[in-house]
């Protein structure tokens, strides 16, 4: 039995119903700090610490980063929608972008989490390249993540069980 073809627009819409955090992948491109918004990110291994990202074949990142190269992964805070848009293809001319160095990788100052990683392998995956990378340094801060769901940004609204009191009786 042959599988039915899936319309690309339908597939994109359906995949958008998987809520994700928003990351900016930071790297050096032609001697300049650069970045791109990505939600195709996941932790891959705890021991050793590894992550995985997927980027479009045509992305500047794909031409700039090869196995052995360092890059950063920054988890954005809920107040970083403008940064996500800026690095997602809608640049804002006067937006201040504050890069800093973490290990060998550029990262965004003020991000919720900053990872310095080194690419160890690149695999083809349809119209994307899949990068696996070893985590070399981690910094984190408090705050709430920027989320993306069904084509728009969302905020996390949850109760912290440590600060709630429930009357069960």
Buried (B, 14 or more C-beta within 10 A) or exposed (E): EEEEEEEEEEEEEEEBEEEBBBBBBBBBBEEEBBBBBBBBBEEBEEEEBBBBBBBBEEBBBBEBBEEEBBBBBBBBBBEBBBBBBBBBEEEEEEEEBEBBEBBBBBBBEBBBBBBBBBBEEBEEEEEBBBBBBBBBBBBEEEBEBBBBEEEEBBEEEEEEEEEEEEEEE
